[in-house]
Amino acid sequence: MLKRKMFVPILLSGILLLSACSDSDNASGNSDSKSGKTEIKITWRGLGEQDNIKRYLEGFEADFESENEDIDIVLSPITASEGDYFSKVALTMQSAETAPDIVSEDTFMLSADANAGYLKPLDEYVESWDEWDNFIENIKSGTTGDDGTVYGIPTTTDSRGIWFNKEVFEAAGLPSDWEPKSWEDVYAAAETIKEENADVVPFAMNVAKANGEAVSMQTFEMLLYGTGETLYDGENGKWNVNGQGITDSLVFVDEIMNKRDLGPSLSIALNANYSSVMTQDLLPTGGVGMVLDGNWNIAHYTEGGAHPLEDIEATLGFVPFPTKDGQSPGFITMSGGWGWSIPEKSKNHDVAWKVIQAMSTEDLQTKRALTGGTLAVRNDSAESSDYLERPLIEQATKALENANFRPKNDLYPNVSIEIQNAVEAVASGTMSPEEAAANYKSKVTDIVGEENVY
């Protein structure tokens, strides 16, 4: 059995930030190489050996350079925790000497980076680009700033739900076509697994501050929006700090991690490697029954992934996350995504746009979705046979029927940190749900102003 042990991650953010350079750093930031070619440095969050984006980009790089001999693509991932990635990218974009030419932006950071002046507006490019009409309309909003300006070209979108191991379910007498209708159904399935096999982790979710935005979006916001509340009232520009849904969401975390003892040990739950342990090691091998996480993990189980499975759908299931008491609409998901942006301080805006255009064709966007296990951002890609034949694509797409999106407000990243603090405090037993909710209210009010909360 996975014994629970307290693990206190030591974040070395301060040290890491002193080195705001990328893995394959060309620290000089020079865009023109000695060969006479124009260098276009592409930066994204690298994931080491299991980096699906790198796999995709390496194929693109070879094909593009063979057709554009005057351009040298420089792949420049930043391998870091999610929070550190955003900080390091922001630092590089502050100077023309360090700014990449193309940067991968999480849509929740886009408004903040745009308002900071880091990103070049792309309206003049997309207005004369025929391909822009092929992108799914509501996905475009994710790369559009709160000022209505386009700052990025969508590359991925996603949904979240419950992954479950069918072999674990079968051993516990649970159905392989399980579809929970409420949070009580989730508790019940987890307790059944616990009773059947004490060596299996019944239910896992992101709870560690070390895992940054994944805690906010994959865990807390999935719960909060399942109560019928939202994080932010966009019409009135006010943040929810008093809703019962906040406490109820933290109660769910407490029930799983403490009261019912259905979660992983703290040595795993609070570890920065939690996600890879759960989704790549334990889920496909039956070490965990259920994992609340994103649909993109399908890439781990396909050919070339971290843990390929011969018959994915015989081993794993993916179902939408239910609302708290089964109230309408029955299930919800949070949806996000990433896009390619051009830093304002890049020295090669036009050439960078040429590269982004080449990466954004129907074929390349379909390949990106297949390689990364994400959902298509173009209408034509979403209709391709290769995409539609991908395992569990129907279930992942169904979740989008009730999709919610993070607030388009440049204070969201600050609020998100307080969400992560509250979730970890409850998961680790440092605070009760009520105490964490009260602390969240105080911290968020300080961030956004008393006049901007309800």
C-alpha positions as CSV (number, residue, x, y, z in Angstrom):
1,M,0.0,0.0,0.0
2,L,1.1,3.5,-0.7
3,K,1.8,4.8,2.8
4,R,1.0,8.4,3.6
5,K,4.0,10.4,4.5
6,M,4.4,14.2,4.7
7,F,6.5,15.6,2.0
8,V,7.4,19.2,2.0
9,P,8.4,20.3,-1.5
10,I,11.2,22.9,-1.5
11,L,10.5,25.3,-4.3
12,L,13.6,26.8,-5.7
13,S,11.7,29.4,-7.7
14,G,13.9,32.2,-6.7
15,I,17.0,30.4,-7.8
16,L,15.4,29.2,-11.0
17,L,14.3,32.7,-11.9
18,L,17.9,33.8,-11.8
19,S,18.4,31.6,-14.8
20,A,15.8,32.8,-17.3
21,C,17.3,31.0,-20.2
22,S,16.0,28.0,-22.0
23,D,17.3,24.4,-22.2
24,S,18.8,24.7,-25.7
25,D,19.6,28.3,-24.9
26,N,21.0,30.6,-27.4
27,A,21.4,33.0,-24.7
28,S,22.5,35.8,-26.9
29,G,19.0,35.9,-28.4
30,N,20.5,36.8,-31.8
31,S,18.0,36.2,-34.5
32,D,20.4,36.2,-37.4
33,S,22.9,33.3,-37.4
34,K,26.4,33.4,-38.9
35,S,25.0,31.2,-41.7
36,G,23.0,34.1,-43.0
37,K,19.8,32.4,-42.2
38,T,17.1,34.0,-40.1
39,E,16.8,32.2,-36.8
40,I,13.3,31.7,-35.4
41,K,13.5,30.6,-31.8
42,I,10.4,28.7,-30.7
43,T,9.9,28.4,-26.9
44,W,7.4,26.2,-25.1
45,R,7.2,24.3,-21.7
46,G,9.4,21.2,-22.2
47,L,8.6,18.0,-20.5
48,G,11.9,16.1,-20.9
49,E,11.9,12.7,-22.5
50,Q,8.1,12.5,-22.7
51,D,7.7,15.8,-24.5
52,N,5.0,15.4,-27.1
53,I,5.3,19.0,-28.4
54,K,9.0,18.4,-29.0
55,R,8.2,15.3,-31.0
56,Y,5.7,17.3,-33.1
57,L,8.0,20.3,-33.6
58,E,11.0,18.2,-34.6
59,G,9.0,16.8,-37.5
60,F,7.8,20.2,-38.4
61,E,11.3,21.7,-38.3
62,A,12.7,19.2,-40.8
63,D,9.9,19.7,-43.3
64,F,9.8,23.5,-43.0
65,E,13.5,24.0,-43.3
66,S,13.7,21.8,-46.4
67,E,11.2,24.2,-48.0
68,N,12.6,27.4,-46.5
69,E,16.4,27.3,-46.7
70,D,16.7,30.9,-45.5
71,I,15.1,30.2,-42.2
72,D,16.6,28.2,-39.3
73,I,14.1,26.9,-36.7
74,V,15.7,26.8,-33.3
75,L,13.7,24.6,-30.8
76,S,14.2,26.1,-27.4
77,P,12.0,24.5,-24.7
78,I,12.0,25.6,-21.1
79,T,11.8,22.6,-18.8
80,A,10.3,23.8,-15.6
81,S,7.3,23.5,-13.4
82,E,4.3,25.2,-14.8
83,G,4.6,28.3,-12.5
84,D,8.3,28.6,-13.2
85,Y,7.7,28.4,-16.9
86,F,5.4,31.4,-16.9
87,S,7.9,33.4,-14.8
88,K,10.8,32.5,-17.0
89,V,9.0,33.2,-20.3
90,A,7.9,36.6,-18.9
91,L,11.6,37.4,-18.1
92,T,12.8,36.4,-21.6
93,M,10.1,38.6,-23.2
94,Q,11.3,41.7,-21.4
95,S,14.4,42.1,-23.5
96,A,15.1,42.0,-27.2
97,E,18.3,40.1,-26.3
98,T,16.4,37.2,-24.8
99,A,13.0,37.2,-26.3
100,P,12.1,34.1,-28.4
101,D,10.4,34.7,-31.8
102,I,7.5,32.4,-31.1
103,V,6.2,31.5,-27.6
104,S,3.7,29.0,-26.4
105,E,1.1,30.9,-24.2
106,D,-1.4,29.3,-21.9
107,T,-4.6,31.1,-22.6
108,F,-5.0,32.0,-18.9
109,M,-1.8,34.0,-19.0
110,L,-2.4,35.6,-22.3
111,S,-4.3,38.7,-21.1
112,A,-1.8,39.4,-18.4
113,D,1.2,39.1,-20.8
114,A,-0.6,41.2,-23.4
115,N,-1.4,43.9,-20.9
116,A,2.2,43.9,-19.8
117,G,3.2,44.7,-23.4
118,Y,5.0,41.4,-24.0
119,L,2.9,40.2,-26.9
120,K,2.5,41.6,-30.4
121,P,-1.0,42.2,-31.6
122,L,-1.8,39.8,-34.5
123,D,-4.9,41.5,-36.0
124,E,-3.1,42.8,-39.0
125,Y,-1.9,39.3,-39.8
126,V,-5.2,37.4,-39.3
127,E,-7.3,39.9,-41.2
128,S,-5.6,38.9,-44.4
129,W,-5.2,35.2,-43.6
130,D,-7.8,32.9,-45.2
131,E,-7.1,30.1,-42.8
132,W,-8.4,32.1,-39.8
133,D,-12.0,31.3,-40.7
134,N,-11.3,27.6,-40.3
135,F,-10.6,27.9,-36.5
136,I,-13.5,27.1,-34.1
137,E,-15.0,30.4,-33.2
138,N,-15.2,30.1,-29.4
139,I,-11.7,28.7,-29.3
140,K,-10.4,32.0,-30.8
141,S,-11.6,33.8,-27.8
142,G,-9.0,32.1,-25.7
143,T,-6.2,33.8,-27.6
144,T,-8.0,37.2,-27.8
145,G,-7.2,39.7,-25.1
146,D,-9.7,41.5,-22.9
147,D,-9.3,44.5,-25.3
148,G,-10.6,42.4,-28.2
149,T,-7.2,42.2,-29.9
150,V,-5.9,38.8,-31.2
151,Y,-2.6,37.9,-29.5
152,G,-2.2,34.3,-30.4
153,I,-3.2,31.5,-32.8
154,P,-4.9,28.6,-31.0
155,T,-3.0,25.3,-31.1
156,T,-4.7,23.1,-28.6
157,T,-7.8,22.9,-26.5
158,D,-9.0,20.3,-24.0
159,S,-11.5,19.0,-21.5
160,R,-11.3,17.5,-18.1
161,G,-13.0,14.5,-16.5
162,I,-12.4,11.4,-14.6
163,W,-10.0,8.8,-15.9
164,F,-10.7,5.3,-14.5
165,N,-9.0,1.9,-14.8
166,K,-11.6,-0.6,-15.9
167,E,-9.6,-3.6,-14.5
168,V,-9.7,-2.0,-11.1
169,F,-13.4,-1.3,-11.5
170,E,-14.1,-4.9,-12.5
171,A,-12.2,-6.3,-9.6
172,A,-14.2,-4.1,-7.3
173,G,-17.5,-5.1,-8.9
174,L,-18.1,-1.7,-10.5
175,P,-19.4,-1.4,-14.1
176,S,-17.0,-0.7,-16.9
177,D,-19.5,1.8,-18.4
178,W,-19.6,3.8,-15.1
179,E,-20.9,7.3,-15.3
180,P,-21.2,9.1,-11.9
181,K,-24.2,11.4,-11.5
182,S,-23.1,13.2,-8.4
183,W,-20.1,13.7,-6.0
184,E,-21.7,11.0,-3.8
185,D,-21.3,8.5,-6.7
186,V,-17.6,9.4,-6.8
187,Y,-17.2,8.9,-3.1
188,A,-19.1,5.6,-3.3
189,A,-17.0,4.2,-6.2
190,A,-13.7,5.2,-4.4
191,E,-14.8,3.6,-1.1
192,T,-15.7,0.4,-3.0
193,I,-12.3,0.3,-4.5
194,K,-10.7,0.9,-1.1
195,E,-12.6,-2.0,0.4
196,E,-11.7,-4.3,-2.4
197,N,-8.0,-3.6,-2.7
198,A,-6.1,-1.6,-0.1
199,D,-3.0,-1.4,-2.3
200,V,-4.9,0.7,-4.9
201,V,-5.2,4.5,-4.6
202,P,-9.0,5.0,-5.0
203,F,-9.1,8.6,-6.3
204,A,-6.4,11.2,-7.1
205,M,-6.5,14.8,-8.0
206,N,-4.0,17.7,-8.2
207,V,-3.6,19.3,-4.7
208,A,0.0,20.5,-4.5
209,K,1.0,24.2,-5.0
210,A,4.1,22.8,-6.8
211,N,1.8,21.8,-9.6
212,G,0.5,25.3,-10.1
213,E,-2.5,25.9,-12.4
214,A,-3.3,22.2,-12.6
215,V,-4.6,22.5,-9.0
216,S,-6.8,25.5,-9.8
217,M,-8.2,24.2,-13.1
218,Q,-8.1,20.4,-12.9
219,T,-9.3,20.3,-9.3
220,F,-10.8,23.4,-7.6
221,E,-12.6,24.9,-10.6
222,M,-14.0,21.6,-11.7
223,L,-15.5,21.3,-8.3
224,L,-16.6,24.9,-7.9
225,Y,-18.4,25.1,-11.3
226,G,-20.0,21.7,-10.4
227,T,-21.7,23.5,-7.5
228,G,-23.4,25.9,-9.9
229,E,-21.1,28.8,-8.8
230,T,-18.5,30.6,-10.9
231,L,-15.2,32.1,-9.9
232,Y,-15.8,35.5,-11.5
233,D,-18.8,37.4,-12.7
234,G,-17.7,38.8,-16.0
235,E,-20.7,41.1,-16.5
236,N,-20.1,42.9,-13.2
237,G,-16.4,42.4,-13.0
238,K,-16.6,40.9,-9.5
239,W,-14.9,37.9,-7.9
240,N,-16.8,35.2,-5.9
241,V,-15.3,35.1,-2.3
242,N,-18.4,34.3,-0.3
243,G,-20.1,31.5,-2.2
244,Q,-20.9,28.3,-0.3
245,G,-19.5,26.5,-3.4
246,I,-16.0,27.5,-2.4
247,T,-16.3,25.8,1.0
248,D,-18.2,22.8,-0.6
249,S,-15.3,22.4,-3.1
250,L,-12.7,22.4,-0.3
251,V,-14.9,19.9,1.6
252,F,-14.6,17.5,-1.3
253,V,-10.8,17.8,-1.1
254,D,-11.0,17.2,2.6
255,E,-13.2,14.2,2.3
256,I,-11.0,12.5,-0.3
257,M,-7.6,13.3,1.3
258,N,-8.4,13.2,5.0
259,K,-11.9,12.3,6.2
260,R,-12.4,9.2,4.0
261,D,-8.7,8.5,3.3
262,L,-9.3,7.9,-0.4
263,G,-6.4,9.8,-1.9
264,P,-2.7,9.1,-2.5
265,S,-0.1,9.5,0.2
266,L,1.1,13.1,0.7
267,S,4.5,12.1,-0.4
268,I,3.0,11.6,-3.9
269,A,0.1,14.2,-3.7
270,L,2.4,17.1,-2.8
271,N,5.2,16.1,-5.2
272,A,5.9,18.1,-8.3
273,N,6.0,14.7,-10.2
274,Y,2.5,13.8,-9.0
275,S,1.0,14.0,-12.5
276,S,3.5,11.7,-14.2
277,V,3.3,9.2,-11.3
278,M,-0.5,9.1,-11.5
279,T,-1.2,9.2,-15.2
280,Q,1.9,7.5,-16.7
281,D,2.7,4.9,-14.0
282,L,-0.2,4.1,-11.8
283,L,-3.3,4.6,-13.9
284,P,-2.4,2.3,-16.8
285,T,-1.1,-0.4,-14.4
286,G,-4.0,-0.4,-12.0
287,G,-2.2,1.4,-9.2
288,V,-5.0,4.0,-9.0
289,G,-8.7,3.6,-9.6
290,M,-9.7,7.1,-10.7
291,V,-7.8,10.3,-11.6
292,L,-9.4,13.7,-12.1
293,D,-7.4,15.2,-15.0
294,G,-7.3,16.3,-18.6
295,N,-8.2,14.4,-21.8
296,W,-4.7,15.0,-23.2
297,N,-3.3,12.2,-21.1
298,I,-4.5,9.9,-23.9
299,A,-1.2,10.7,-25.6
300,H,0.6,8.7,-22.9
301,Y,-1.2,5.5,-23.9
302,T,-0.8,5.7,-27.7
303,E,2.2,4.6,-29.8
304,G,5.2,6.7,-28.9
305,G,3.7,7.8,-25.5
306,A,5.1,7.2,-22.1
307,H,3.0,4.0,-21.5
308,P,1.5,2.7,-24.7
309,L,-1.5,0.3,-24.3
310,E,-2.4,-2.3,-26.8
311,D,-6.2,-1.7,-26.3
312,I,-6.7,1.7,-24.6
313,E,-10.5,1.5,-24.3
314,A,-10.3,-2.0,-22.8
315,T,-8.2,-0.7,-20.0
316,L,-9.2,2.8,-19.4
317,G,-12.4,4.9,-19.4
318,F,-12.9,8.7,-19.4
319,V,-16.2,10.2,-18.2
320,P,-17.4,13.8,-17.6
321,F,-17.2,15.1,-14.0
322,P,-20.7,15.2,-12.4
323,T,-22.2,18.3,-10.8
324,K,-22.3,18.2,-7.0
325,D,-25.8,16.8,-6.5
326,G,-26.6,15.9,-10.0
327,Q,-28.3,19.2,-10.8
328,S,-28.5,20.5,-14.3
329,P,-26.6,20.3,-16.6
330,G,-25.5,17.0,-15.0
331,F,-21.8,17.3,-15.7
332,I,-19.3,20.1,-16.4
333,T,-15.8,20.6,-17.5
334,M,-13.2,23.4,-17.5
335,S,-11.6,24.0,-20.9
336,G,-8.4,25.8,-21.7
337,G,-5.7,25.6,-24.2
338,W,-2.5,27.0,-25.6
339,G,-1.6,29.2,-28.5
340,W,1.4,30.5,-30.4
341,S,2.2,34.1,-29.9
342,I,4.9,36.5,-31.1
343,P,6.7,38.5,-28.4
344,E,6.7,42.2,-29.1
345,K,10.5,42.3,-28.6
346,S,11.2,39.5,-31.2
347,K,13.4,40.9,-34.0
348,N,11.6,38.9,-36.7
349,H,7.8,39.5,-36.5
350,D,7.0,38.8,-40.1
351,V,9.2,35.7,-40.4
352,A,7.8,34.4,-37.1
353,W,4.3,34.9,-38.5
354,K,5.3,32.9,-41.6
355,V,6.3,30.0,-39.3
356,I,3.1,30.2,-37.3
357,Q,1.1,30.1,-40.5
358,A,3.0,26.9,-41.5
359,M,2.3,25.3,-38.2
360,S,-1.4,26.1,-38.4
361,T,-2.5,24.3,-41.5
362,E,-5.2,21.6,-41.3
363,D,-2.7,18.8,-41.5
364,L,-0.3,20.2,-39.0
365,Q,-3.1,21.1,-36.5
366,T,-4.5,17.6,-36.8
367,K,-1.1,16.1,-36.3
368,R,-0.6,18.4,-33.2
369,A,-3.9,17.1,-31.7
370,L,-3.0,13.5,-32.3
371,T,0.6,13.8,-31.0
372,G,-0.4,15.7,-27.9
373,G,-3.7,14.0,-27.2
374,T,-5.5,17.3,-27.2
375,L,-8.7,18.4,-28.9
376,A,-8.8,20.0,-32.4
377,V,-9.0,23.8,-32.7
378,R,-9.9,23.8,-36.4
379,N,-13.3,22.7,-37.7
380,D,-11.7,20.7,-40.6
381,S,-9.2,19.0,-38.3
382,A,-12.0,17.9,-36.0
383,E,-13.7,16.2,-38.9
384,S,-10.6,14.2,-40.1
385,S,-10.8,10.4,-39.9
386,D,-7.5,10.1,-38.1
387,Y,-8.8,12.4,-35.4
388,L,-12.2,10.8,-35.1
389,E,-10.7,7.3,-34.8
390,R,-8.6,8.3,-31.7
391,P,-9.6,6.3,-28.6
392,L,-12.0,8.1,-26.2
393,I,-12.3,11.1,-28.4
394,E,-16.1,10.9,-28.3
395,Q,-16.1,11.1,-24.5
396,A,-13.6,13.9,-24.4
397,T,-15.6,15.9,-26.9
398,K,-18.9,15.3,-25.0
399,A,-17.4,16.9,-21.9
400,L,-17.1,20.2,-23.9
401,E,-20.9,20.4,-24.2
402,N,-20.9,22.0,-20.7
403,A,-17.5,23.7,-20.9
404,N,-16.5,26.7,-18.7
405,F,-13.5,28.9,-19.2
406,R,-11.3,30.7,-16.8
407,P,-11.9,34.4,-16.2
408,K,-10.4,36.7,-18.8
409,N,-8.9,39.0,-16.3
410,D,-5.3,39.8,-15.8
411,L,-5.6,39.3,-12.1
412,Y,-6.6,35.7,-12.5
413,P,-3.1,34.4,-12.2
414,N,-2.8,36.0,-8.8
415,V,-6.2,34.6,-7.7
416,S,-5.2,31.2,-9.0
417,I,-2.2,31.2,-6.6
418,E,-4.6,31.7,-3.7
419,I,-6.7,28.8,-4.9
420,Q,-3.7,26.6,-4.9
421,N,-2.8,27.7,-1.4
422,A,-6.3,26.9,-0.2
423,V,-6.4,23.4,-1.8
424,E,-3.0,22.4,-0.5
425,A,-3.8,23.7,3.0
426,V,-6.9,21.5,3.1
427,A,-5.3,18.5,1.5
428,S,-2.4,18.5,3.9
429,G,-4.6,19.0,6.9
430,T,-3.1,22.4,7.7
431,M,-6.5,24.1,7.5
432,S,-10.1,23.0,7.6
433,P,-12.2,23.8,4.6
434,E,-13.9,26.7,6.4
435,E,-10.6,28.1,7.5
436,A,-9.1,27.8,4.0
437,A,-12.2,29.5,2.5
438,A,-12.0,32.4,4.9
439,N,-8.3,32.8,4.2
440,Y,-9.0,32.7,0.5
441,K,-11.6,35.4,0.9
442,S,-9.2,37.6,2.7
443,K,-6.3,37.1,0.2
444,V,-8.4,37.5,-2.9
445,T,-10.1,40.7,-1.5
446,D,-6.6,42.1,-1.0
447,I,-5.7,41.3,-4.6
448,V,-8.8,42.6,-6.5
449,G,-10.1,45.2,-4.0
450,E,-13.1,45.1,-1.7
451,E,-15.2,46.8,-4.3
452,N,-14.6,43.9,-6.7
453,V,-15.9,41.0,-4.7
454,Y,-19.2,39.5,-3.9
